[in-house]
Amino acid sequence: MGEILRFPGPDRPAAPAPEPEPLWRELVGRELHRERHHRGERLVDVAQRAGVSVQYLSEVERGLKDPSSEMLHAIAGALDLSVRRLAVRAGRPDALALAA
């Protein structure tokens, strides 16, 4: 039926809080960062090809900015990735082979 929740007390420590699920922008940023490093490219090179500032690209990679679909298309394209492939890789890191 229902779950019994026990209050922490001196004989029962509080259960650790589950780790929060990462935000989509953080997953996408990690994947962009991983791809750029895998290719051995600098921020400035990818930013120039994508038509964005180095600071903006850096913030996207760190998950601080939530890029529009147009910006995501430009950045992914600068890394020879489609937005679809990037989304699969960000959403399912175990599915890299499926995104090929």
Backbone atoms as SQL, in Angstrom:
CREATE TABLE atoms (id INTEGER PRIMARY KEY, chain TEXT, resi INTEGER, resn TEXT, atom TEXT, x REAL, y REAL, z REAL);
INSERT INTO atoms VALUES
  (1, 'A', 1, 'MET', 'N', 0.816, -1.191, 0.000),
  (2, 'A', 1, 'MET', 'CA', 0.000, 0.000, 0.000),
  (3, 'A', 1, 'MET', 'C', 0.857, 1.251, 0.000),
  (4, 'A', 2, 'GLY', 'N', 1.277, 1.634, 1.190),
  (5, 'A', 2, 'GLY', 'CA', 2.106, 2.818, 1.325),
  (6, 'A', 2, 'GLY', 'C', 3.434, 2.467, 1.942),
  (7, 'A', 3, 'GLU', 'N', 4.338, 3.389, 1.845),
  (8, 'A', 3, 'GLU', 'CA', 5.670, 3.174, 2.396),
  (9, 'A', 3, 'GLU', 'C', 5.741, 3.814, 3.772),
  (10, 'A', 4, 'ILE', 'N', 6.307, 3.101, 4.727),
  (11, 'A', 4, 'ILE', 'CA', 6.468, 3.635, 6.070),
  (12, 'A', 4, 'ILE', 'C', 7.780, 4.402, 6.116),
  (13, 'A', 5, 'LEU', 'N', 7.698, 5.644, 6.480),
  (14, 'A', 5, 'LEU', 'CA', 8.891, 6.476, 6.596),
  (15, 'A', 5, 'LEU', 'C', 9.253, 6.611, 8.058),
  (16, 'A', 6, 'ARG', 'N', 10.460, 6.262, 8.379),
  (17, 'A', 6, 'ARG', 'CA', 10.928, 6.360, 9.760),
  (18, 'A', 6, 'ARG', 'C', 11.701, 7.667, 9.920),
  (19, 'A', 7, 'PHE', 'N', 11.396, 8.361, 10.980),
  (20, 'A', 7, 'PHE', 'CA', 12.095, 9.600, 11.281),
  (21, 'A', 7, 'PHE', 'C', 13.483, 9.295, 11.827),
  (22, 'A', 8, 'PRO', 'N', 14.471, 10.070, 11.419),
  (23, 'A', 8, 'PRO', 'CA', 15.802, 9.844, 11.981),
  (24, 'A', 8, 'PRO', 'C', 15.803, 10.149, 13.471),
  (25, 'A', 9, 'GLY', 'N', 16.574, 9.420, 14.164),
  (26, 'A', 9, 'GLY', 'CA', 16.696, 9.626, 15.603),
  (27, 'A', 9, 'GLY', 'C', 18.112, 9.294, 16.016),
  (28, 'A', 10, 'PRO', 'N', 18.375, 9.260, 17.302),
  (29, 'A', 10, 'PRO', 'CA', 19.729, 8.974, 17.766),
  (30, 'A', 10, 'PRO', 'C', 20.201, 7.584, 17.342),
  (31, 'A', 11, 'ASP', 'N', 19.276, 6.646, 17.209),
  (32, 'A', 11, 'ASP', 'CA', 19.672, 5.297, 16.817),
  (33, 'A', 11, 'ASP', 'C', 19.529, 5.061, 15.308),
  (34, 'A', 12, 'ARG', 'N', 18.930, 6.010, 14.588),
  (35, 'A', 12, 'ARG', 'CA', 18.740, 5.885, 13.145),
  (36, 'A', 12, 'ARG', 'C', 19.212, 7.149, 12.435),
  (37, 'A', 13, 'PRO', 'N', 20.358, 7.100, 11.762),
  (38, 'A', 13, 'PRO', 'CA', 20.817, 8.289, 11.031),
  (39, 'A', 13, 'PRO', 'C', 19.937, 8.552, 9.814),
  (40, 'A', 14, 'ALA', 'N', 19.916, 9.787, 9.402),
  (41, 'A', 14, 'ALA', 'CA', 19.142, 10.168, 8.222),
  (42, 'A', 14, 'ALA', 'C', 19.746, 9.517, 6.979),
  (43, 'A', 15, 'ALA', 'N', 18.878, 9.076, 6.095),
  (44, 'A', 15, 'ALA', 'CA', 19.343, 8.480, 4.836),
  (45, 'A', 15, 'ALA', 'C', 19.937, 9.582, 3.960),
  (46, 'A', 16, 'PRO', 'N', 21.011, 9.255, 3.240),
  (47, 'A', 16, 'PRO', 'CA', 21.600, 10.273, 2.371),
  (48, 'A', 16, 'PRO', 'C', 20.619, 10.639, 1.249),
  (49, 'A', 17, 'ALA', 'N', 20.594, 11.914, 0.928),
  (50, 'A', 17, 'ALA', 'CA', 19.710, 12.388, -0.141),
  (51, 'A', 17, 'ALA', 'C', 20.220, 11.874, -1.474),
  (52, 'A', 18, 'PRO', 'N', 19.318, 11.462, -2.363),
  (53, 'A', 18, 'PRO', 'CA', 19.766, 11.005, -3.666),
  (54, 'A', 18, 'PRO', 'C', 20.397, 12.153, -4.446),
  (55, 'A', 19, 'GLU', 'N', 21.376, 11.812, -5.262),
  (56, 'A', 19, 'GLU', 'CA', 22.058, 12.827, -6.065),
  (57, 'A', 19, 'GLU', 'C', 21.089, 13.358, -7.112),
  (58, 'A', 20, 'PRO', 'N', 20.976, 14.683, -7.264),
  (59, 'A', 20, 'PRO', 'CA', 20.023, 15.224, -8.238),
  (60, 'A', 20, 'PRO', 'C', 20.431, 14.863, -9.662),
  (61, 'A', 21, 'GLU', 'N', 19.433, 14.648, -10.478),
  (62, 'A', 21, 'GLU', 'CA', 19.671, 14.340, -11.883),
  (63, 'A', 21, 'GLU', 'C', 20.230, 15.588, -12.573),
  (64, 'A', 22, 'PRO', 'N', 21.233, 15.420, -13.437),
  (65, 'A', 22, 'PRO', 'CA', 21.810, 16.596, -14.098),
  (66, 'A', 22, 'PRO', 'C', 20.800, 17.246, -15.047),
  (67, 'A', 23, 'LEU', 'N', 20.954, 18.534, -15.244),
  (68, 'A', 23, 'LEU', 'CA', 20.108, 19.264, -16.179),
  (69, 'A', 23, 'LEU', 'C', 20.511, 18.924, -17.604),
  (70, 'A', 24, 'TRP', 'N', 19.581, 19.083, -18.536),
  (71, 'A', 24, 'TRP', 'CA', 19.851, 18.797, -19.948),
  (72, 'A', 24, 'TRP', 'C', 21.035, 19.623, -20.449),
  (73, 'A', 25, 'ARG', 'N', 21.063, 20.898, -20.085),
  (74, 'A', 25, 'ARG', 'CA', 22.157, 21.751, -20.562),
  (75, 'A', 25, 'ARG', 'C', 23.508, 21.267, -20.051),
  (76, 'A', 26, 'GLU', 'N', 23.534, 20.659, -18.862),
  (77, 'A', 26, 'GLU', 'CA', 24.781, 20.120, -18.328),
  (78, 'A', 26, 'GLU', 'C', 25.215, 18.875, -19.106),
  (79, 'A', 27, 'LEU', 'N', 24.266, 18.018, -19.440),
  (80, 'A', 27, 'LEU', 'CA', 24.585, 16.821, -20.215),
  (81, 'A', 27, 'LEU', 'C', 25.086, 17.179, -21.607),
  (82, 'A', 28, 'VAL', 'N', 24.415, 18.124, -22.249),
  (83, 'A', 28, 'VAL', 'CA', 24.819, 18.566, -23.587),
  (84, 'A', 28, 'VAL', 'C', 26.185, 19.224, -23.523),
  (85, 'A', 29, 'GLY', 'N', 26.395, 20.067, -22.531),
  (86, 'A', 29, 'GLY', 'CA', 27.679, 20.750, -22.384),
  (87, 'A', 29, 'GLY', 'C', 28.824, 19.770, -22.191),
  (88, 'A', 30, 'ARG', 'N', 28.607, 18.756, -21.352),
  (89, 'A', 30, 'ARG', 'CA', 29.642, 17.735, -21.137),
  (90, 'A', 30, 'ARG', 'C', 29.982, 17.014, -22.439),
  (91, 'A', 31, 'GLU', 'N', 28.952, 16.725, -23.212),
  (92, 'A', 31, 'GLU', 'CA', 29.172, 15.999, -24.457),
  (93, 'A', 31, 'GLU', 'C', 29.911, 16.868, -25.474),
  (94, 'A', 32, 'LEU', 'N', 29.574, 18.137, -25.544),
  (95, 'A', 32, 'LEU', 'CA', 30.297, 19.047, -26.442),
  (96, 'A', 32, 'LEU', 'C', 31.759, 19.168, -26.009),
  (97, 'A', 33, 'HIS', 'N', 31.965, 19.313, -24.718),
  (98, 'A', 33, 'HIS', 'CA', 33.323, 19.412, -24.177),
  (99, 'A', 33, 'HIS', 'C', 34.115, 18.140, -24.485),
  (100, 'A', 34, 'ARG', 'N', 33.489, 16.989, -24.264),
  (101, 'A', 34, 'ARG', 'CA', 34.140, 15.697, -24.511),
  (102, 'A', 34, 'ARG', 'C', 34.531, 15.567, -25.988),
  (103, 'A', 35, 'GLU', 'N', 33.634, 15.951, -26.876),
  (104, 'A', 35, 'GLU', 'CA', 33.917, 15.842, -28.314),
  (105, 'A', 35, 'GLU', 'C', 35.043, 16.792, -28.728),
  (106, 'A', 36, 'ARG', 'N', 35.008, 18.010, -28.213),
  (107, 'A', 36, 'ARG', 'CA', 36.058, 18.977, -28.556),
  (108, 'A', 36, 'ARG', 'C', 37.419, 18.471, -28.088),
  (109, 'A', 37, 'HIS', 'N', 37.475, 17.957, -26.889),
  (110, 'A', 37, 'HIS', 'CA', 38.740, 17.429, -26.371),
  (111, 'A', 37, 'HIS', 'C', 39.186, 16.192, -27.139),
  (112, 'A', 38, 'HIS', 'N', 38.242, 15.350, -27.492),
  (113, 'A', 38, 'HIS', 'CA', 38.564, 14.151, -28.269),
  (114, 'A', 38, 'HIS', 'C', 39.196, 14.533, -29.611),
  (115, 'A', 39, 'ARG', 'N', 38.723, 15.615, -30.178),
  (116, 'A', 39, 'ARG', 'CA', 39.254, 16.092, -31.458),
  (117, 'A', 39, 'ARG', 'C', 40.534, 16.901, -31.292),
  (118, 'A', 40, 'GLY', 'N', 40.884, 17.238, -30.058),
  (119, 'A', 40, 'GLY', 'CA', 42.093, 18.014, -29.793),
  (120, 'A', 40, 'GLY', 'C', 41.980, 19.460, -30.233),
  (121, 'A', 41, 'GLU', 'N', 40.785, 20.015, -30.139),
  (122, 'A', 41, 'GLU', 'CA', 40.559, 21.390, -30.595),
  (123, 'A', 41, 'GLU', 'C', 40.462, 22.358, -29.425),
  (124, 'A', 42, 'ARG', 'N', 40.777, 23.606, -29.718),
  (125, 'A', 42, 'ARG', 'CA', 40.686, 24.657, -28.706),
  (126, 'A', 42, 'ARG', 'C', 39.313, 25.317, -28.768),
  (127, 'A', 43, 'LEU', 'N', 38.912, 25.901, -27.649),
  (128, 'A', 43, 'LEU', 'CA', 37.645, 26.641, -27.598),
  (129, 'A', 43, 'LEU', 'C', 37.566, 27.677, -28.713),
  (130, 'A', 44, 'VAL', 'N', 38.649, 28.418, -28.904),
  (131, 'A', 44, 'VAL', 'CA', 38.640, 29.508, -29.873),
  (132, 'A', 44, 'VAL', 'C', 38.377, 29.000, -31.289),
  (133, 'A', 45, 'ASP', 'N', 38.906, 27.834, -31.637),
  (134, 'A', 45, 'ASP', 'CA', 38.716, 27.294, -32.982),
  (135, 'A', 45, 'ASP', 'C', 37.260, 26.887, -33.221),
  (136, 'A', 46, 'VAL', 'N', 36.686, 26.182, -32.268),
  (137, 'A', 46, 'VAL', 'CA', 35.298, 25.730, -32.403),
  (138, 'A', 46, 'VAL', 'C', 34.350, 26.927, -32.358),
  (139, 'A', 47, 'ALA', 'N', 34.613, 27.860, -31.459),
  (140, 'A', 47, 'ALA', 'CA', 33.761, 29.045, -31.346),
  (141, 'A', 47, 'ALA', 'C', 33.765, 29.845, -32.652),
  (142, 'A', 48, 'GLN', 'N', 34.916, 29.970, -33.243),
  (143, 'A', 48, 'GLN', 'CA', 35.019, 30.726, -34.497),
  (144, 'A', 48, 'GLN', 'C', 34.204, 30.055, -35.600),
  (145, 'A', 49, 'ARG', 'N', 34.331, 28.743, -35.732),
  (146, 'A', 49, 'ARG', 'CA', 33.568, 28.031, -36.762),
  (147, 'A', 49, 'ARG', 'C', 32.071, 28.091, -36.504),
  (148, 'A', 50, 'ALA', 'N', 31.682, 28.080, -35.223),
  (149, 'A', 50, 'ALA', 'CA', 30.263, 28.113, -34.868),
  (150, 'A', 50, 'ALA', 'C', 29.677, 29.520, -34.932),
  (151, 'A', 51, 'GLY', 'N', 30.538, 30.533, -34.956),
  (152, 'A', 51, 'GLY', 'CA', 30.048, 31.910, -34.986),
  (153, 'A', 51, 'GLY', 'C', 29.564, 32.397, -33.633),
  (154, 'A', 52, 'VAL', 'N', 30.184, 31.880, -32.563),
  (155, 'A', 52, 'VAL', 'CA', 29.840, 32.314, -31.209),
  (156, 'A', 52, 'VAL', 'C', 31.112, 32.781, -30.524),
  (157, 'A', 53, 'SER', 'N', 30.949, 33.467, -29.416),
  (158, 'A', 53, 'SER', 'CA', 32.131, 33.919, -28.678),
  (159, 'A', 53, 'SER', 'C', 32.730, 32.753, -27.901),
  (160, 'A', 54, 'VAL', 'N', 34.003, 32.871, -27.592),
  (161, 'A', 54, 'VAL', 'CA', 34.690, 31.857, -26.799),
  (162, 'A', 54, 'VAL', 'C', 34.029, 31.748, -25.431),
  (163, 'A', 55, 'GLN', 'N', 33.681, 32.880, -24.842),
  (164, 'A', 55, 'GLN', 'CA', 33.050, 32.878, -23.526),
  (165, 'A', 55, 'GLN', 'C', 31.711, 32.140, -23.568),
  (166, 'A', 56, 'TYR', 'N', 30.921, 32.386, -24.612),
  (167, 'A', 56, 'TYR', 'CA', 29.624, 31.722, -24.733),
  (168, 'A', 56, 'TYR', 'C', 29.805, 30.207, -24.845),
  (169, 'A', 57, 'LEU', 'N', 30.720, 29.772, -25.716),
  (170, 'A', 57, 'LEU', 'CA', 30.960, 28.347, -25.884),
  (171, 'A', 57, 'LEU', 'C', 31.437, 27.717, -24.574),
  (172, 'A', 58, 'SER', 'N', 32.302, 28.399, -23.872),
  (173, 'A', 58, 'SER', 'CA', 32.789, 27.905, -22.594),
  (174, 'A', 58, 'SER', 'C', 31.632, 27.733, -21.607),
  (175, 'A', 59, 'GLU', 'N', 30.724, 28.691, -21.570),
  (176, 'A', 59, 'GLU', 'CA', 29.587, 28.611, -20.655),
  (177, 'A', 59, 'GLU', 'C', 28.624, 27.497, -21.053),
  (178, 'A', 60, 'VAL', 'N', 28.475, 27.266, -22.347),
  (179, 'A', 60, 'VAL', 'CA', 27.634, 26.155, -22.810),
  (180, 'A', 60, 'VAL', 'C', 28.263, 24.837, -22.380),
  (181, 'A', 61, 'GLU', 'N', 29.558, 24.689, -22.602),
  (182, 'A', 61, 'GLU', 'CA', 30.246, 23.450, -22.230),
  (183, 'A', 61, 'GLU', 'C', 30.179, 23.187, -20.730),
  (184, 'A', 62, 'ARG', 'N', 30.179, 24.234, -19.926),
  (185, 'A', 62, 'ARG', 'CA', 30.124, 24.057, -18.466),
  (186, 'A', 62, 'ARG', 'C', 28.692, 23.930, -17.954),
  (187, 'A', 63, 'GLY', 'N', 27.709, 23.967, -18.863),
  (188, 'A', 63, 'GLY', 'CA', 26.315, 23.804, -18.469),
  (189, 'A', 63, 'GLY', 'C', 25.709, 25.032, -17.829),
  (190, 'A', 64, 'LEU', 'N', 26.314, 26.199, -18.060),
  (191, 'A', 64, 'LEU', 'CA', 25.814, 27.433, -17.465),
  (192, 'A', 64, 'LEU', 'C', 24.826, 28.150, -18.371),
  (193, 'A', 65, 'LYS', 'N', 24.910, 27.901, -19.668),
  (194, 'A', 65, 'LYS', 'CA', 23.998, 28.518, -20.641),
  (195, 'A', 65, 'LYS', 'C', 23.122, 27.439, -21.242),
  (196, 'A', 66, 'ASP', 'N', 21.889, 27.818, -21.529),
  (197, 'A', 66, 'ASP', 'CA', 20.932, 26.927, -22.182),
  (198, 'A', 66, 'ASP', 'C', 20.776, 27.433, -23.615),
  (199, 'A', 67, 'PRO', 'N', 21.569, 26.898, -24.555),
  (200, 'A', 67, 'PRO', 'CA', 21.563, 27.453, -25.902),
  (201, 'A', 67, 'PRO', 'C', 20.259, 27.180, -26.642),
  (202, 'A', 68, 'SER', 'N', 19.910, 28.102, -27.539),
  (203, 'A', 68, 'SER', 'CA', 18.739, 27.902, -28.395),
  (204, 'A', 68, 'SER', 'C', 19.044, 26.765, -29.363),
  (205, 'A', 69, 'SER', 'N', 18.028, 26.279, -30.031),
  (206, 'A', 69, 'SER', 'CA', 18.240, 25.193, -30.990),
  (207, 'A', 69, 'SER', 'C', 19.157, 25.649, -32.124),
  (208, 'A', 70, 'GLU', 'N', 19.073, 26.918, -32.500),
  (209, 'A', 70, 'GLU', 'CA', 19.940, 27.437, -33.558),
  (210, 'A', 70, 'GLU', 'C', 21.399, 27.460, -33.110),
  (211, 'A', 71, 'MET', 'N', 21.639, 27.901, -31.882),
  (212, 'A', 71, 'MET', 'CA', 23.008, 27.930, -31.354),
  (213, 'A', 71, 'MET', 'C', 23.563, 26.516, -31.200),
  (214, 'A', 72, 'LEU', 'N', 22.721, 25.614, -30.724),
  (215, 'A', 72, 'LEU', 'CA', 23.137, 24.228, -30.572),
  (216, 'A', 72, 'LEU', 'C', 23.489, 23.621, -31.933),
  (217, 'A', 73, 'HIS', 'N', 22.707, 23.939, -32.939),
  (218, 'A', 73, 'HIS', 'CA', 22.981, 23.460, -34.290),
  (219, 'A', 73, 'HIS', 'C', 24.327, 23.985, -34.785),
  (220, 'A', 74, 'ALA', 'N', 24.604, 25.245, -34.546),
  (221, 'A', 74, 'ALA', 'CA', 25.866, 25.849, -34.993),
  (222, 'A', 74, 'ALA', 'C', 27.063, 25.229, -34.262),
  (223, 'A', 75, 'ILE', 'N', 26.939, 25.063, -32.957),
  (224, 'A', 75, 'ILE', 'CA', 28.058, 24.524, -32.172),
  (225, 'A', 75, 'ILE', 'C', 28.292, 23.051, -32.515),
  (226, 'A', 76, 'ALA', 'N', 27.214, 22.276, -32.571),
  (227, 'A', 76, 'ALA', 'CA', 27.352, 20.860, -32.924),
  (228, 'A', 76, 'ALA', 'C', 27.933, 20.730, -34.333),
  (229, 'A', 77, 'GLY', 'N', 27.458, 21.562, -35.245),
  (230, 'A', 77, 'GLY', 'CA', 27.961, 21.520, -36.615),
  (231, 'A', 77, 'GLY', 'C', 29.440, 21.835, -36.694),
  (232, 'A', 78, 'ALA', 'N', 29.908, 22.745, -35.850),
  (233, 'A', 78, 'ALA', 'CA', 31.334, 23.085, -35.820),
  (234, 'A', 78, 'ALA', 'C', 32.183, 21.898, -35.371),
  (235, 'A', 79, 'LEU', 'N', 31.546, 20.941, -34.707),
  (236, 'A', 79, 'LEU', 'CA', 32.234, 19.721, -34.265),
  (237, 'A', 79, 'LEU', 'C', 31.865, 18.525, -35.144),
  (238, 'A', 80, 'ASP', 'N', 31.263, 18.797, -36.294),
  (239, 'A', 80, 'ASP', 'CA', 30.836, 17.746, -37.228),
  (240, 'A', 80, 'ASP', 'C', 29.850, 16.766, -36.595),
  (241, 'A', 81, 'LEU', 'N', 28.980, 17.296, -35.737),
  (242, 'A', 81, 'LEU', 'CA', 27.930, 16.489, -35.118),
  (243, 'A', 81, 'LEU', 'C', 26.579, 17.024, -35.567),
  (244, 'A', 82, 'SER', 'N', 25.612, 16.148, -35.715),
  (245, 'A', 82, 'SER', 'CA', 24.241, 16.603, -35.914),
  (246, 'A', 82, 'SER', 'C', 23.637, 16.830, -34.529),
  (247, 'A', 83, 'VAL', 'N', 22.606, 17.632, -34.458),
  (248, 'A', 83, 'VAL', 'CA', 21.932, 17.853, -33.177),
  (249, 'A', 83, 'VAL', 'C', 21.333, 16.536, -32.686),
  (250, 'A', 84, 'ARG', 'N', 20.839, 15.737, -33.596),
  (251, 'A', 84, 'ARG', 'CA', 20.263, 14.446, -33.218),
  (252, 'A', 84, 'ARG', 'C', 21.317, 13.548, -32.568),
  (253, 'A', 85, 'ARG', 'N', 22.479, 13.464, -33.182),
  (254, 'A', 85, 'ARG', 'CA', 23.543, 12.628, -32.619),
  (255, 'A', 85, 'ARG', 'C', 23.987, 13.151, -31.252),
  (256, 'A', 86, 'LEU', 'N', 24.103, 14.473, -31.150),
  (257, 'A', 86, 'LEU', 'CA', 24.470, 15.080, -29.875),
  (258, 'A', 86, 'LEU', 'C', 23.434, 14.746, -28.807),
  (259, 'A', 87, 'ALA', 'N', 22.152, 14.829, -29.163),
  (260, 'A', 87, 'ALA', 'CA', 21.087, 14.546, -28.198),
  (261, 'A', 87, 'ALA', 'C', 21.125, 13.102, -27.725),
  (262, 'A', 88, 'VAL', 'N', 21.377, 12.182, -28.651),
  (263, 'A', 88, 'VAL', 'CA', 21.461, 10.770, -28.264),
  (264, 'A', 88, 'VAL', 'C', 22.633, 10.554, -27.321),
  (265, 'A', 89, 'ARG', 'N', 23.769, 11.131, -27.672),
  (266, 'A', 89, 'ARG', 'CA', 24.959, 10.965, -26.830),
  (267, 'A', 89, 'ARG', 'C', 24.770, 11.604, -25.460),
  (268, 'A', 90, 'ALA', 'N', 24.116, 12.749, -25.402),
  (269, 'A', 90, 'ALA', 'CA', 23.890, 13.418, -24.117),
  (270, 'A', 90, 'ALA', 'C', 22.873, 12.679, -23.277),
  (271, 'A', 91, 'GLY', 'N', 21.836, 12.174, -23.924),
  (272, 'A', 91, 'GLY', 'CA', 20.769, 11.493, -23.193),
  (273, 'A', 91, 'GLY', 'C', 21.088, 10.084, -22.784),
  (274, 'A', 92, 'ARG', 'N', 21.943, 9.418, -23.567),
  (275, 'A', 92, 'ARG', 'CA', 22.306, 8.032, -23.279),
  (276, 'A', 92, 'ARG', 'C', 23.778, 7.832, -23.561),
  (277, 'A', 93, 'PRO', 'N', 24.640, 8.154, -22.607),
  (278, 'A', 93, 'PRO', 'CA', 26.069, 7.988, -22.835),
  (279, 'A', 93, 'PRO', 'C', 26.454, 6.570, -23.233),
  (280, 'A', 94, 'ASP', 'N', 25.644, 5.595, -22.860),
  (281, 'A', 94, 'ASP', 'CA', 25.930, 4.197, -23.216),
  (282, 'A', 94, 'ASP', 'C', 25.558, 3.893, -24.668),
  (283, 'A', 95, 'ALA', 'N', 24.928, 4.861, -25.356),
  (284, 'A', 95, 'ALA', 'CA', 24.437, 4.615, -26.706),
  (285, 'A', 95, 'ALA', 'C', 25.294, 5.276, -27.777),
  (286, 'A', 96, 'LEU', 'N', 26.563, 5.504, -27.511),
  (287, 'A', 96, 'LEU', 'CA', 27.425, 6.145, -28.502),
  (288, 'A', 96, 'LEU', 'C', 27.423, 5.387, -29.821),
  (289, 'A', 97, 'ALA', 'N', 27.410, 4.091, -29.768),
  (290, 'A', 97, 'ALA', 'CA', 27.419, 3.292, -30.994),
  (291, 'A', 97, 'ALA', 'C', 26.118, 3.476, -31.774),
  (292, 'A', 98, 'LEU', 'N', 25.007, 3.702, -31.081),
  (293, 'A', 98, 'LEU', 'CA', 23.717, 3.893, -31.764),
  (294, 'A', 98, 'LEU', 'C', 23.648, 5.197, -32.508),
  (295, 'A', 99, 'ALA', 'N', 24.419, 6.182, -32.080),
  (296, 'A', 99, 'ALA', 'CA', 24.352, 7.509, -32.677),
  (297, 'A', 99, 'ALA', 'C', 25.153, 7.613, -33.968),
  (298, 'A', 100, 'ALA', 'N', 25.939, 6.623, -34.298),
  (299, 'A', 100, 'ALA', 'CA', 26.801, 6.683, -35.479),
  (300, 'A', 100, 'ALA', 'C', 26.038, 6.673, -36.774);
